[in-house]
Amino acid sequence: MQAFRDRQAEFAKAGAQVLGVSVDPWPAAEAFRKELGCDFPLLGDWPLNRVGQAYGVYQPDRYVHRRVTFVLDKDHIVRAVIDDPRDMERHAVEALAAVQRLAAE
Amino acid sequence: MAVSVGERAPDFTLRDATGRGEVKLSDFAGRPVVLAFYALAFTGG
């Protein structure tokens, strides 16, 4: 989530709300948010991983979510999906470009 | 299968940072949202 933190001012400027979701219990997610200095919430999808399952990103064989970023427009229609298991920088760069395009619509 | 482009994002409710309140996707109605799934806290995610 470091790559999102590094661009949090730009996401805010584009009017977008960033939400991070992991399988962590909420205290761990919140401690991680504080350590990183994120001004957006990191939410714990614990203990049932329901959100990850609803979005189709939970990996039952690994007990964690896949690294997938969804960009939702103001009506919460999915407008972009970034699915890359390695390059989190790419997630933040492409998501920011997508919300900037939405802001220009 | 992951939710794909053009679909409505499923609403959800999760515990907030205090552990006492809730955060819902619908709290951000009218605003674009970037929903970033990652593996675990305190990892490179």
Backbone of each chain as nested JSON, in Angstrom:
{
  "chains": [
    {"id": "A", "residues": [
      {"number": 1, "name": "MET", "atoms": {"N": [0.815, -1.222, 0.0], "CA": [0.0, 0.0, 0.0], "C": [0.847, 1.27, 0.0]}},
      {"number": 2, "name": "GLN", "atoms": {"N": [2.166, 1.076, 0.045], "CA": [3.069, 2.221, 0.047], "C": [2.893, 3.088, -1.197]}},
      {"number": 3, "name": "ALA", "atoms": {"N": [2.664, 2.42, -2.32], "CA": [2.536, 3.159, -3.579], "C": [1.285, 4.039, -3.577]}},
      {"number": 4, "name": "PHE", "atoms": {"N": [0.24, 3.591, -2.892], "CA": [-0.976, 4.414, -2.775], "C": [-0.739, 5.565, -1.805]}},
      {"number": 5, "name": "ARG", "atoms": {"N": [-0.044, 5.252, -0.701], "CA": [0.27, 6.301, 0.261], "C": [1.071, 7.428, -0.406]}},
      {"number": 6, "name": "ASP", "atoms": {"N": [2.029, 7.037, -1.237], "CA": [2.89, 8.04, -1.873], "C": [2.106, 8.995, -2.77]}},
      {"number": 7, "name": "ARG", "atoms": {"N": [0.925, 8.567, -3.191], "CA": [0.115, 9.384, -4.103], "C": [-1.199, 9.828, -3.456]}},
      {"number": 8, "name": "GLN", "atoms": {"N": [-1.301, 9.742, -2.12], "CA": [-2.612, 9.983, -1.5], "C": [-3.123, 11.402, -1.744]}},
      {"number": 9, "name": "ALA", "atoms": {"N": [-2.22, 12.366, -1.808], "CA": [-2.667, 13.744, -2.063], "C": [-3.265, 13.854, -3.467]}},
      {"number": 10, "name": "GLU", "atoms": {"N": [-2.672, 13.119, -4.407], "CA": [-3.184, 13.176, -5.79], "C": [-4.535, 12.476, -5.926]}},
      {"number": 11, "name": "PHE", "atoms": {"N": [-4.704, 11.369, -5.188], "CA": [-6.024, 10.715, -5.193], "C": [-7.067, 11.659, -4.611]}},
      {"number": 12, "name": "ALA", "atoms": {"N": [-6.721, 12.332, -3.51], "CA": [-7.667, 13.259, -2.878], "C": [-8.005, 14.403, -3.828]}},
      {"number": 13, "name": "LYS", "atoms": {"N": [-6.991, 14.896, -4.523], "CA": [-7.196, 15.995, -5.461], "C": [-8.145, 15.598, -6.589]}},
      {"number": 14, "name": "ALA", "atoms": {"N": [-8.075, 14.322, -6.975], "CA": [-8.971, 13.82, -8.022], "C": [-10.361, 13.489, -7.452]}},
      {"number": 15, "name": "GLY", "atoms": {"N": [-10.543, 13.689, -6.142], "CA": [-11.856, 13.465, -5.526], "C": [-12.151, 12.018, -5.227]}},
      {"number": 16, "name": "ALA", "atoms": {"N": [-11.122, 11.171, -5.232], "CA": [-11.348, 9.737, -5.04], "C": [-11.047, 9.31, -3.606]}},
      {"number": 17, "name": "GLN", "atoms": {"N": [-11.834, 8.387, -3.117], "CA": [-11.592, 7.782, -1.808], "C": [-10.854, 6.471, -2.002]}},
      {"number": 18, "name": "VAL", "atoms": {"N": [-9.687, 6.338, -1.406], "CA": [-8.945, 5.072, -1.453], "C": [-9.327, 4.24, -0.232]}},
      {"number": 19, "name": "LEU", "atoms": {"N": [-9.57, 2.953, -0.451], "CA": [-9.809, 2.006, 0.632], "C": [-8.927, 0.783, 0.393]}},
      {"number": 20, "name": "GLY", "atoms": {"N": [-8.119, 0.427, 1.379], "CA": [-7.332, -0.8, 1.288], "C": [-8.051, -1.905, 2.037]}},
      {"number": 21, "name": "VAL", "atoms": {"N": [-8.022, -3.118, 1.491], "CA": [-8.688, -4.249, 2.136], "C": [-7.749, -5.446, 2.148]}},
      {"number": 22, "name": "SER", "atoms": {"N": [-7.56, -6.03, 3.335], "CA": [-6.768, -7.259, 3.472], "C": [-7.523, -8.211, 4.387]}},
      {"number": 23, "name": "VAL", "atoms": {"N": [-6.968, -9.407, 4.554], "CA": [-7.633, -10.39, 5.423], "C": [-7.304, -10.167, 6.895]}},
      {"number": 24, "name": "ASP", "atoms": {"N": [-6.546, -9.12, 7.2], "CA": [-6.13, -8.885, 8.58], "C": [-7.309, -8.536, 9.482]}},
      {"number": 25, "name": "PRO", "atoms": {"N": [-7.206, -8.896, 10.778], "CA": [-8.134, -8.328, 11.756], "C": [-7.944, -6.817, 11.804]}},
      {"number": 26, "name": "TRP", "atoms": {"N": [-8.988, -6.067, 12.172], "CA": [-8.894, -4.613, 12.073], "C": [-7.743, -3.997, 12.866]}},
      {"number": 27, "name": "PRO", "atoms": {"N": [-7.351, -4.528, 14.042], "CA": [-6.239, -3.846, 14.733], "C": [-4.932, -3.908, 13.946]}},
      {"number": 28, "name": "ALA", "atoms": {"N": [-4.692, -5.012, 13.255], "CA": [-3.468, -5.141, 12.454], "C": [-3.533, -4.208, 11.25]}},
      {"number": 29, "name": "ALA", "atoms": {"N": [-4.69, -4.14, 10.618], "CA": [-4.848, -3.252, 9.464], "C": [-4.639, -1.797, 9.886]}},
      {"number": 30, "name": "GLU", "atoms": {"N": [-5.174, -1.436, 11.041], "CA": [-5.047, -0.066, 11.519], "C": [-3.6, 0.248, 11.941]}},
      {"number": 31, "name": "ALA", "atoms": {"N": [-2.926, -0.721, 12.557], "CA": [-1.527, -0.504, 12.938], "C": [-0.666, -0.307, 11.692]}},
      {"number": 32, "name": "PHE", "atoms": {"N": [-0.963, -1.068, 10.658], "CA": [-0.223, -0.943, 9.391], "C": [-0.49, 0.432, 8.768]}},
      {"number": 33, "name": "ARG", "atoms": {"N": [-1.749, 0.873, 8.829], "CA": [-2.087, 2.203, 8.291], "C": [-1.278, 3.287, 8.999]}},
      {"number": 34, "name": "LYS", "atoms": {"N": [-1.21, 3.183, 10.308], "CA": [-0.465, 4.191, 11.068], "C": [1.021, 4.14, 10.736]}},
      {"number": 35, "name": "GLU", "atoms": {"N": [1.554, 2.931, 10.627], "CA": [2.983, 2.816, 10.322], "C": [3.306, 3.438, 8.965]}},
      {"number": 36, "name": "LEU", "atoms": {"N": [2.421, 3.198, 8.003], "CA": [2.674, 3.743, 6.659], "C": [2.379, 5.235, 6.581]}},
      {"number": 37, "name": "GLY", "atoms": {"N": [1.49, 5.699, 7.467], "CA": [1.075, 7.095, 7.374], "C": [0.034, 7.318, 6.286]}},
      {"number": 38, "name": "CYS", "atoms": {"N": [-0.82, 6.325, 6.073], "CA": [-1.901, 6.48, 5.091], "C": [-2.99, 7.36, 5.693]}},
      {"number": 39, "name": "ASP", "atoms": {"N": [-3.519, 8.303, 4.903], "CA": [-4.643, 9.105, 5.384], "C": [-5.982, 8.491, 4.955]}},
      {"number": 40, "name": "PHE", "atoms": {"N": [-5.938, 7.315, 4.366], "CA": [-7.156, 6.605, 3.96], "C": [-7.247, 5.305, 4.778]}},
      {"number": 41, "name": "PRO", "atoms": {"N": [-8.449, 4.744, 4.927], "CA": [-8.593, 3.554, 5.775], "C": [-7.968, 2.293, 5.167]}},
      {"number": 42, "name": "LEU", "atoms": {"N": [-7.404, 1.474, 6.026], "CA": [-7.075, 0.093, 5.667], "C": [-8.047, -0.763, 6.481]}},
      {"number": 43, "name": "LEU", "atoms": {"N": [-8.818, -1.559, 5.782], "CA": [-9.91, -2.289, 6.421], "C": [-9.584, -3.776, 6.493]}},
      {"number": 44, "name": "GLY", "atoms": {"N": [-9.945, -4.377, 7.606], "CA": [-9.711, -5.805, 7.796], "C": [-10.936, -6.616, 7.402]}},
      {"number": 45, "name": "ASP", "atoms": {"N": [-10.725, -7.48, 6.435], "CA": [-11.805, -8.342, 5.928], "C": [-11.759, -9.673, 6.686]}},
      {"number": 46, "name": "TRP", "atoms": {"N": [-11.772, -9.564, 7.984], "CA": [-11.584, -10.705, 8.872], "C": [-12.853, -10.896, 9.681]}},
      {"number": 47, "name": "PRO", "atoms": {"N": [-13.269, -12.091, 10.044], "CA": [-12.57, -13.372, 9.857], "C": [-13.055, -14.189, 8.661]}},
      {"number": 48, "name": "LEU", "atoms": {"N": [-14.041, -13.676, 7.912], "CA": [-14.672, -14.549, 6.924], "C": [-14.308, -14.229, 5.48]}},
      {"number": 49, "name": "ASN", "atoms": {"N": [-13.497, -13.158, 5.285], "CA": [-13.034, -12.811, 3.93], "C": [-14.18, -12.577, 2.957]}},
      {"number": 50, "name": "ARG", "atoms": {"N": [-15.292, -12.086, 3.498], "CA": [-16.5, -11.984, 2.673], "C": [-16.362, -10.98, 1.544]}},
      {"number": 51, "name": "VAL", "atoms": {"N": [-15.65, -9.879, 1.824], "CA": [-15.535, -8.845, 0.789], "C": [-14.671, -9.376, -0.355]}},
      {"number": 52, "name": "GLY", "atoms": {"N": [-13.558, -9.997, 0.011], "CA": [-12.695, -10.586, -1.016], "C": [-13.429, -11.638, -1.836]}},
      {"number": 53, "name": "GLN", "atoms": {"N": [-14.268, -12.392, -1.164], "CA": [-15.047, -13.399, -1.898], "C": [-16.052, -12.739, -2.822]}},
      {"number": 54, "name": "ALA", "atoms": {"N": [-16.71, -11.678, -2.34], "CA": [-17.707, -10.99, -3.169], "C": [-17.069, -10.39, -4.42]}},
      {"number": 55, "name": "TYR", "atoms": {"N": [-15.808, -9.978, -4.297], "CA": [-15.106, -9.386, -5.439], "C": [-14.305, -10.416, -6.235]}},
      {"number": 56, "name": "GLY", "atoms": {"N": [-14.299, -11.651, -5.757], "CA": [-13.616, -12.716, -6.499], "C": [-12.11, -12.666, -6.413]}},
      {"number": 57, "name": "VAL", "atoms": {"N": [-11.584, -12.145, -5.301], "CA": [-10.12, -12.035, -5.187], "C": [-9.539, -12.865, -4.037]}},
      {"number": 58, "name": "TYR", "atoms": {"N": [-10.406, -13.492, -3.244], "CA": [-9.89, -14.292, -2.125], "C": [-9.323, -15.604, -2.647]}},
      {"number": 59, "name": "GLN", "atoms": {"N": [-8.146, -15.968, -2.142], "CA": [-7.488, -17.217, -2.56], "C": [-7.568, -18.214, -1.413]}},
      {"number": 60, "name": "PRO", "atoms": {"N": [-8.523, -19.158, -1.458], "CA": [-8.689, -20.062, -0.313], "C": [-7.47, -20.944, -0.052]}},
      {"number": 61, "name": "ASP", "atoms": {"N": [-6.656, -21.183, -1.075], "CA": [-5.478, -22.028, -0.87], "C": [-4.339, -21.271, -0.187]}},
      {"number": 62, "name": "ARG", "atoms": {"N": [-4.404, -19.939, -0.214], "CA": [-3.341, -19.135, 0.404], "C": [-3.839, -18.307, 1.585]}},
      {"number": 63, "name": "TYR", "atoms": {"N": [-5.123, -18.291, 1.783], "CA": [-5.745, -17.574, 2.902], "C": [-5.554, -16.062, 2.837]}},
      {"number": 64, "name": "VAL", "atoms": {"N": [-5.242, -15.545, 1.68], "CA": [-5.127, -14.086, 1.521], "C": [-5.789, -13.66, 0.211]}},
      {"number": 65, "name": "HIS", "atoms": {"N": [-6.015, -12.342, 0.1], "CA": [-6.565, -11.797, -1.129], "C": [-5.475, -11.622, -2.176]}},
      {"number": 66, "name": "ARG", "atoms": {"N": [-5.875, -11.762, -3.429], "CA": [-4.972, -11.413, -4.525], "C": [-4.83, -9.904, -4.567]}},
      {"number": 67, "name": "ARG", "atoms": {"N": [-3.711, -9.436, -5.082], "CA": [-3.524, -7.996, -5.248], "C": [-4.28, -7.547, -6.483]}},
      {"number": 68, "name": "VAL", "atoms": {"N": [-5.465, -7.049, -6.24], "CA": [-6.313, -6.546, -7.327], "C": [-6.882, -5.21, -6.876]}},
      {"number": 69, "name": "THR", "atoms": {"N": [-6.849, -4.23, -7.763], "CA": [-7.391, -2.908, -7.462], "C": [-8.565, -2.638, -8.396]}},
      {"number": 70, "name": "PHE", "atoms": {"N": [-9.678, -2.205, -7.796], "CA": [-10.871, -1.864, -8.559], "C": [-11.063, -0.348, -8.49]}},
      {"number": 71, "name": "VAL", "atoms": {"N": [-11.257, 0.273, -9.626], "CA": [-11.56, 1.709, -9.664], "C": [-13.044, 1.857, -9.968]}},
      {"number": 72, "name": "LEU", "atoms": {"N": [-13.754, 2.483, -9.02], "CA": [-15.207, 2.644, -9.141], "C": [-15.523, 4.1, -9.432]}},
      {"number": 73, "name": "ASP", "atoms": {"N": [-16.47, 4.326, -10.317], "CA": [-16.88, 5.705, -10.57], "C": [-17.832, 6.152, -9.458]}},
      {"number": 74, "name": "LYS", "atoms": {"N": [-18.382, 7.356, -9.578], "CA": [-19.193, 7.893, -8.468], "C": [-20.475, 7.086, -8.24]}},
      {"number": 75, "name": "ASP", "atoms": {"N": [-20.897, 6.326, -9.257], "CA": [-22.058, 5.442, -9.101], "C": [-21.649, 4.028, -8.671]}},
      {"number": 76, "name": "HIS", "atoms": {"N": [-20.348, 3.872, -8.421], "CA": [-19.755, 2.617, -7.973], "C": [-19.886, 1.496, -9.002]}},
      {"number": 77, "name": "ILE", "atoms": {"N": [-19.814, 1.927, -10.265], "CA": [-19.646, 0.984, -11.374], "C": [-18.141, 0.803, -11.57]}},
      {"number": 78, "name": "VAL", "atoms": {"N": [-17.702, -0.446, -11.75], "CA": [-16.278, -0.728, -11.929], "C": [-15.831, -0.187, -13.281]}},
      {"number": 79, "name": "ARG", "atoms": {"N": [-14.842, 0.691, -13.26], "CA": [-14.359, 1.304, -14.497], "C": [-12.955, 0.843, -14.872]}},
      {"number": 80, "name": "ALA", "atoms": {"N": [-12.217, 0.287, -13.912], "CA": [-10.896, -0.253, -14.22], "C": [-10.56, -1.321, -13.189]}},
      {"number": 81, "name": "VAL", "atoms": {"N": [-9.831, -2.337, -13.634], "CA": [-9.356, -3.403, -12.747], "C": [-7.868, -3.581, -13.013]}},
      {"number": 82, "name": "ILE", "atoms": {"N": [-7.074, -3.471, -11.964], "CA": [-5.63, -3.689, -12.092], "C": [-5.31, -4.972, -11.33]}},
      {"number": 83, "name": "ASP", "atoms": {"N": [-4.841, -5.953, -12.048], "CA": [-4.609, -7.285, -11.48], "C": [-3.165, -7.655, -11.774]}},
      {"number": 84, "name": "ASP", "atoms": {"N": [-2.303, -7.476, -10.785], "CA": [-0.874, -7.739, -10.968], "C": [-0.324, -8.192, -9.624]}},
      {"number": 85, "name": "PRO", "atoms": {"N": [0.132, -9.438, -9.54], "CA": [0.553, -9.963, -8.238], "C": [1.871, -9.383, -7.733]}},
      {"number": 86, "name": "ARG", "atoms": {"N": [2.652, -8.742, -8.587], "CA": [3.977, -8.303, -8.165], "C": [4.122, -6.796, -8.051]}},
      {"number": 87, "name": "ASP", "atoms": {"N": [3.647, -6.078, -9.039], "CA": [4.014, -4.663, -9.154], "C": [2.944, -3.753, -8.538]}},
      {"number": 88, "name": "MET", "atoms": {"N": [3.066, -3.458, -7.227], "CA": [2.07, -2.611, -6.569], "C": [2.173, -1.159, -7.036]}},
      {"number": 89, "name": "GLU", "atoms": {"N": [3.338, -0.782, -7.488], "CA": [3.513, 0.553, -8.043], "C": [2.556, 0.75, -9.225]}},
      {"number": 90, "name": "ARG", "atoms": {"N": [2.474, -0.277, -10.048], "CA": [1.583, -0.222, -11.212], "C": [0.125, -0.044, -10.782]}},
      {"number": 91, "name": "HIS", "atoms": {"N": [-0.268, -0.698, -9.694], "CA": [-1.643, -0.551, -9.202], "C": [-1.957, 0.919, -8.924]}},
      {"number": 92, "name": "ALA", "atoms": {"N": [-1.046, 1.568, -8.187], "CA": [-1.306, 2.959, -7.789], "C": [-1.243, 3.894, -8.998]}},
      {"number": 93, "name": "VAL", "atoms": {"N": [-0.28, 3.678, -9.875], "CA": [-0.125, 4.544, -11.057], "C": [-1.359, 4.444, -11.955]}},
      {"number": 94, "name": "GLU", "atoms": {"N": [-1.8, 3.213, -12.221], "CA": [-2.936, 3.039, -13.138], "C": [-4.25, 3.473, -12.494]}},
      {"number": 95, "name": "ALA", "atoms": {"N": [-4.388, 3.237, -11.181], "CA": [-5.616, 3.663, -10.5], "C": [-5.703, 5.184, -10.48]}},
      {"number": 96, "name": "LEU", "atoms": {"N": [-4.574, 5.84, -10.251], "CA": [-4.581, 7.307, -10.244], "C": [-4.943, 7.853, -11.631]}},
      {"number": 97, "name": "ALA", "atoms": {"N": [-4.376, 7.264, -12.662], "CA": [-4.709, 7.703, -14.02], "C": [-6.197, 7.509, -14.29]}},
      {"number": 98, "name": "ALA", "atoms": {"N": [-6.758, 6.407, -13.798], "CA": [-8.19, 6.123, -14.025], "C": [-9.064, 7.144, -13.299]}},
      {"number": 99, "name": "VAL", "atoms": {"N": [-8.725, 7.488, -12.045], "CA": [-9.583, 8.452, -11.337], "C": [-9.411, 9.856, -11.925]}},
      {"number": 100, "name": "GLN", "atoms": {"N": [-8.238, 10.143, -12.444], "CA": [-8.066, 11.447, -13.102], "C": [-8.888, 11.522, -14.384]}},
      {"number": 101, "name": "ARG", "atoms": {"N": [-9.001, 10.397, -15.093], "CA": [-9.876, 10.36, -16.281], "C": [-11.333, 10.563, -15.863]}},
      {"number": 102, "name": "LEU", "atoms": {"N": [-11.736, 9.911, -14.751], "CA": [-13.119, 10.056, -14.262], "C": [-13.402, 11.506, -13.887]}},
      {"number": 103, "name": "ALA", "atoms": {"N": [-12.427, 12.132, -13.257], "CA": [-12.616, 13.523, -12.822], "C": [-12.79, 14.457, -14.014]}},
      {"number": 104, "name": "ALA", "atoms": {"N": [-12.227, 14.057, -15.153], "CA": [-12.286, 14.9, -16.348], "C": [-13.569, 14.664, -17.149]}},
      {"number": 105, "name": "GLU", "atoms": {"N": [-14.337, 13.633, -16.788], "CA": [-15.554, 13.305, -17.557], "C": [-16.633, 14.369, -17.396]}}
    ]},
    {"id": "B", "residues": [
      {"number": 1, "name": "MET", "atoms": {"N": [-14.177, -15.885, -10.208], "CA": [-14.007, -14.791, -11.179], "C": [-14.14, -13.454, -10.47]}},
      {"number": 2, "name": "ALA", "atoms": {"N": [-13.218, -12.57, -10.767], "CA": [-13.267, -11.243, -10.144], "C": [-14.377, -10.405, -10.786]}},
      {"number": 3, "name": "VAL", "atoms": {"N": [-14.861, -9.455, -10.038], "CA": [-15.806, -8.465, -10.554], "C": [-15.117, -7.757, -11.73]}},
      {"number": 4, "name": "SER", "atoms": {"N": [-15.843, -7.521, -12.817], "CA": [-15.173, -6.914, -13.963], "C": [-15.747, -5.559, -14.349]}},
      {"number": 5, "name": "VAL", "atoms": {"N": [-15.04, -4.923, -15.287], "CA": [-15.392, -3.574, -15.732], "C": [-16.834, -3.557, -16.228]}},
      {"number": 6, "name": "GLY", "atoms": {"N": [-17.578, -2.551, -15.802], "CA": [-18.966, -2.399, -16.214], "C": [-19.951, -2.924, -15.188]}},
      {"number": 7, "name": "GLU", "atoms": {"N": [-19.462, -3.749, -14.255], "CA": [-20.345, -4.287, -13.211], "C": [-20.465, -3.305, -12.056]}},
      {"number": 8, "name": "ARG", "atoms": {"N": [-21.584, -3.392, -11.353], "CA": [-21.733, -2.601, -10.14], "C": [-20.915, -3.256, -9.027]}},
      {"number": 9, "name": "ALA", "atoms": {"N": [-20.179, -2.458, -8.283], "CA": [-19.356, -2.997, -7.198], "C": [-20.254, -3.463, -6.051]}},
      {"number": 10, "name": "PRO", "atoms": {"N": [-20.058, -4.683, -5.568], "CA": [-20.872, -5.16, -4.443], "C": [-20.661, -4.277, -3.206]}},
      {"number": 11, "name": "ASP", "atoms": {"N": [-21.748, -3.917, -2.541], "CA": [-21.601, -3.14, -1.308], "C": [-21.039, -4.06, -0.223]}},
      {"number": 12, "name": "PHE", "atoms": {"N": [-20.422, -3.451, 0.779], "CA": [-19.894, -4.254, 1.891], "C": [-19.856, -3.393, 3.139]}},
      {"number": 13, "name": "THR", "atoms": {"N": [-19.74, -4.063, 4.26], "CA": [-19.602, -3.405, 5.562], "C": [-18.434, -4.049, 6.282]}},
      {"number": 14, "name": "LEU", "atoms": {"N": [-17.48, -3.232, 6.734], "CA": [-16.352, -3.748, 7.519], "C": [-16.169, -2.898, 8.762]}},
      {"number": 15, "name": "ARG", "atoms": {"N": [-15.534, -3.464, 9.752], "CA": [-15.237, -2.776, 10.988], "C": [-14.293, -1.601, 10.711]}},
      {"number": 16, "name": "ASP", "atoms": {"N": [-14.522, -0.484, 11.365], "CA": [-13.641, 0.665, 11.163], "C": [-12.397, 0.561, 12.048]}},
      {"number": 17, "name": "ALA", "atoms": {"N": [-11.59, 1.618, 12.034], "CA": [-10.298, 1.589, 12.722], "C": [-10.423, 1.502, 14.238]}},
      {"number": 18, "name": "THR", "atoms": {"N": [-11.569, 1.881, 14.779], "CA": [-11.738, 1.805, 16.232], "C": [-12.206, 0.417, 16.652]}},
      {"number": 19, "name": "GLY", "atoms": {"N": [-12.685, -0.351, 15.686], "CA": [-13.236, -1.661, 16.012], "C": [-14.679, -1.596, 16.47]}},
      {"number": 20, "name": "ARG", "atoms": {"N": [-15.178, -0.385, 16.664], "CA": [-16.546, -0.245, 17.179], "C": [-17.529, 0.197, 16.097]}},
      {"number": 21, "name": "GLY", "atoms": {"N": [-17.045, 0.977, 15.159], "CA": [-17.925, 1.467, 14.103], "C": [-17.798, 0.637, 12.835]}},
      {"number": 22, "name": "GLU", "atoms": {"N": [-18.461, 1.115, 11.791], "CA": [-18.459, 0.391, 10.521], "C": [-18.122, 1.318, 9.379]}},
      {"number": 23, "name": "VAL", "atoms": {"N": [-17.523, 0.757, 8.365], "CA": [-17.302, 1.462, 7.103], "C": [-18.027, 0.685, 6.027]}},
      {"number": 24, "name": "LYS", "atoms": {"N": [-18.86, 1.39, 5.276], "CA": [-19.584, 0.755, 4.172], "C": [-19.151, 1.405, 2.869]}},
      {"number": 25, "name": "LEU", "atoms": {"N": [-19.14, 0.61, 1.811], "CA": [-18.855, 1.201, 0.502], "C": [-19.867, 2.31, 0.214]}},
      {"number": 26, "name": "SER", "atoms": {"N": [-21.117, 2.081, 0.589], "CA": [-22.17, 3.054, 0.284], "C": [-22.0, 4.362, 1.061]}},
      {"number": 27, "name": "ASP", "atoms": {"N": [-21.108, 4.371, 2.083], "CA": [-20.789, 5.639, 2.761], "C": [-20.181, 6.639, 1.77]}},
      {"number": 28, "name": "PHE", "atoms": {"N": [-19.588, 6.122, 0.699], "CA": [-18.878, 6.97, -0.26], "C": [-19.685, 7.152, -1.548]}},
      {"number": 29, "name": "ALA", "atoms": {"N": [-20.994, 6.996, -1.444], "CA": [-21.876, 7.185, -2.604], "C": [-21.653, 8.575, -3.189]}},
      {"number": 30, "name": "GLY", "atoms": {"N": [-21.62, 8.643, -4.511], "CA": [-21.42, 9.925, -5.179], "C": [-19.961, 10.286, -5.373]}},
      {"number": 31, "name": "ARG", "atoms": {"N": [-19.074, 9.425, -4.914], "CA": [-17.626, 9.666, -5.006], "C": [-16.929, 8.486, -5.654]}},
      {"number": 32, "name": "PRO", "atoms": {"N": [-15.955, 8.725, -6.516], "CA": [-15.16, 7.594, -7.01], "C": [-14.406, 6.926, -5.853]}},
      {"number": 33, "name": "VAL", "atoms": {"N": [-14.257, 5.625, -5.953], "CA": [-13.564, 4.85, -4.915], "C": [-12.507, 3.976, -5.579]}},
      {"number": 34, "name": "VAL", "atoms": {"N": [-11.337, 3.94, -4.965], "CA": [-10.283, 3.013, -5.379], "C": [-10.21, 1.942, -4.302]}},
      {"number": 35, "name": "LEU", "atoms": {"N": [-10.594, 0.735, -4.661], "CA": [-10.648, -0.367, -3.708], "C": [-9.451, -1.277, -3.985]}},
      {"number": 36, "name": "ALA", "atoms": {"N": [-8.474, -1.207, -3.083], "CA": [-7.209, -1.917, -3.313], "C": [-7.103, -3.107, -2.367]}},
      {"number": 37, "name": "PHE", "atoms": {"N": [-7.208, -4.296, -2.924], "CA": [-7.001, -5.505, -2.13], "C": [-5.509, -5.816, -2.084]}},
      {"number": 38, "name": "TYR", "atoms": {"N": [-5.04, -6.184, -0.911], "CA": [-3.638, -6.596, -0.758], "C": [-3.603, -7.784, 0.191]}},
      {"number": 39, "name": "ALA", "atoms": {"N": [-2.438, -8.395, 0.304], "CA": [-2.381, -9.682, 1.009], "C": [-2.455, -9.506, 2.517]}},
      {"number": 40, "name": "LEU", "atoms": {"N": [-1.455, -8.875, 3.104], "CA": [-1.354, -8.805, 4.556], "C": [-0.686, -7.509, 4.985]}},
      {"number": 41, "name": "ALA", "atoms": {"N": [-1.073, -7.04, 6.181], "CA": [-0.4, -5.902, 6.792], "C": [1.08, -6.237, 7.02]}},
      {"number": 42, "name": "PHE", "atoms": {"N": [1.902, -5.206, 6.998], "CA": [3.338, -5.339, 7.275], "C": [4.057, -6.229, 6.28]}},
      {"number": 43, "name": "THR", "atoms": {"N": [3.513, -6.243, 5.054], "CA": [4.23, -6.904, 3.96], "C": [4.382, -5.862, 2.864]}},
      {"number": 44, "name": "GLY", "atoms": {"N": [5.035, -6.242, 1.804], "CA": [5.296, -5.306, 0.714], "C": [4.063, -4.882, -0.059]}},
      {"number": 45, "name": "GLY", "atoms": {"N": [2.891, -5.521, 0.286], "CA": [1.668, -5.203, -0.454], "C": [1.374, -3.72, -0.419]}}
    ]}
  ]
}
